[in-house]
């Protein structure tokens, strides 16, 4: 865990299980789209995916409210990545699913996305209920060219984690959500580890070089090894 000193506003956010940046919480009904293009996040990449089985697809992302949707067991509950993202818009879960349905219908119907999209779940936040995970399973069923990737602090033995593992297995070519734990991958793309992890792994290239993005790397979707992240 990062040992950086935690300020009073962050302490309040931690205590209240929410983000520090309350002014950046938006209702899904108040925005044109909750699903954003990758160009809005420099770590994702502004161009199409350059390699691997998803080559040619555009990346999109969804951002929820950190801590409000996350398990308190998350190792980064205190030093969350979101503590440093003062400009990121977070979306509440109120009326989220109907908004996601309409956004996906529009985006998947766009001419540039005729071969599909790769959607990052989630820049901030996490899978907040088993029903929410089942919603994504239904979207994978409805849209055969939809790909989902990301990370979750919901462990595979929990109710929500079991649902995530299930869709990973059922849609193994199109749903790749890694569990945030210091474990060796027992199957394709299972885990994302901390800097201290010494098992079989590869280090996320973007933590070492600023010019590498998800679109230019694609290792998390293709490697069978555990991915290790340098502490943010």
N, C-alpha and C positions, 0 to 999 in steps of 0.2 A: 504493500500500500504506500502511496505517496505520503511523505512526512511533512509536506508543506503546511505551514500554519493555517488553520481554518479561522476565518474572520467571523464576527458576530452575526452578520446576515446569513452566512452559510450555515452557522450553527442553528439558527431559527428554522431555516429550510429543512435541515436534516431532522430536527425535532418534529416538524409538521409534515414530514414525508412529502415534500414537494420541491419545486425548483426555486433557486434564488431569485430568478427573474420573472416575477409575477406579471409584469407588464408584457411579457412575451407569450402568455398563454392565450390562445385563440379558440373560439368555438368553431367547429367544422362548418357550421351554417354561415359564418361571417366571412369566409374566404372563397375565392374562385375555385381553388383546388387544394386538397390536403396532400395530394401526391405531387411532389416537385421533381423537376428535371435535374439530372446529375450536375448540370452546369452551375447549380446553386450551391454545390459543395465541392471544394477543390480536391478533397481526398477521394471522391468518387471518380472524377474525371469528366471533362467537358466533351469528349468525343465518344464514338461508339467503342464497345469492347474490342480489343485488338487481337485477342488470342483465345484459344480453347473452344469448347463446344458452343459457347454463347457468343462467339465472335460475330460482330456486326450489329449487335443489339444495343439500344440506348439504355442507360441506367436511370432509374427513378428512385425516389426515396420518400419515406414517411417518418415524421418526427412527432413523438408523443411527449407527455410531461414526465421527465425523469423523477424517480422515487414514487410518484403517485401510481405509476403502473408497474413498478419494480418490486421484487422481493427484498425484504430487509436483510436477507442473507447474502445479498450481493457484496462481493469483496470491495467494490468501489462505492458503497453506499455513502461514505463520507466524502471521498475525493473524486466524486463523479466527474466524468468528462464534461458534463453539462455545466459544471461550476465555472468553466472558462468561456462558455458560449453565450455571451450576453446579447448577441444579435439574432440568435436562432429562434424562429417561431415554433412554439410547441402547441399541439392540438389536443383538446380535451377528448374524452371518450363519449361525451354526450352527443348522440346522433351521429357518431363517427361511422358506423357501418353503412347506413344509407348513403352517406356522402362518399365513402369509399367505393360503393357499388356504382354510383353514377360517374365518379371520376374514372374508374377502370373501364367502364363501357365506352367513354369518350376516348381515352388514351389508346386503348387496344384497337379502336376503330380508325385511328389516324393512319394515313398512308405510309408515313415513315416507319411505323411500327407493325407493318404487315407480317414481319417475321417474329414479332413478339417483343417483350421488354424484360429487363432484369430489375427487380424491385428490391431495394434495401430496406429490410425491417430489422431494427429501427435505428435512425441516427441517434436519437435519445429515446428513453422509455423501453418498454418490454411488452411481451405477451401478457395481458392483464387478466385473462380468464380462459377457461377451457372452451367456452362458447366462441370467444374471439379467435382462437386457433382453428376451431371448426369452420368459422367463416372463411378463413384463408384456404382451408382444404376445399371448400365449395368453389372458391374462385379458381383454384388450380384445376378443378374438374370442369368448370364452365369455360375456362380459357386455356386450351391446350398449349398455347404459345407463351403463357405467362411463366416467368422464372422468379423465384424468391430466394434471397440470401440474407444472411445476417448472423447475429449472435444473441444468446439469451442467458440470463442468470437463473432461469428456472431449471433446476436440475432434473435429469431424466427420470428420477424416482418419484417426483412430485406429480400431482394431478395434471397441472398444466404442462410440465415437462414431458410427461408420457404422451400427451397429445401432439406435442412438437416432434418427438421422436417418431411417432406414428406417421405423420405426413412426410417426414424425411425419408422414411422407408417406402411409403406408398408412391411417392413422387421423387425418387432418388436422383433422377436426372434433372429435375426442375425445382426442387426445394432443398436448399443447403443451409441449414441453420445450425451453427456450432454452439455447443454448450460451453460456457465460460468456467472452466475447471482445469486444475493442474493434473491432467490425466493423459495417458497415451491413447491415441485414437484407436478404438476397437473396431471401427468401421469407417467408411469414407467420410471425411470431414466432420468427425464427431466433436472435437474439442478445440478450445482456444485458451491458451495458458498464460500465466504471468511470467514476468522476466526471470524469476528465480527457478522456473521449471527446467529440469535437466534431462527429461526423457526424450525420446525420438521426436524431433520437431524441426520446423523451419521458422526463422524470424520474419515477421511481416516486413517486406522490403520498404514500405512507405514510412516505417519508423526509423529507417536508416538514411533514406534518400528522399528529399522533398519533391522531386520531379516524378516519382512513381505514384500512380493512382490505382484504384480498383480496376478501372477500365484497361490500364496498360499492363496489369499484373495477372489477375485472375487465378492466382495460386490457391486461394482459399476454396475455390470451387473445384479444383482439379487434383490437388495433392491429398494423399491418404494420411499424411503426417499431421500431428497436432501443430497448429500455428501458435507462435509465441509472440507476445507484444511487449515492447519496451514500455515501462511505466510512463503514463502521460502526466 
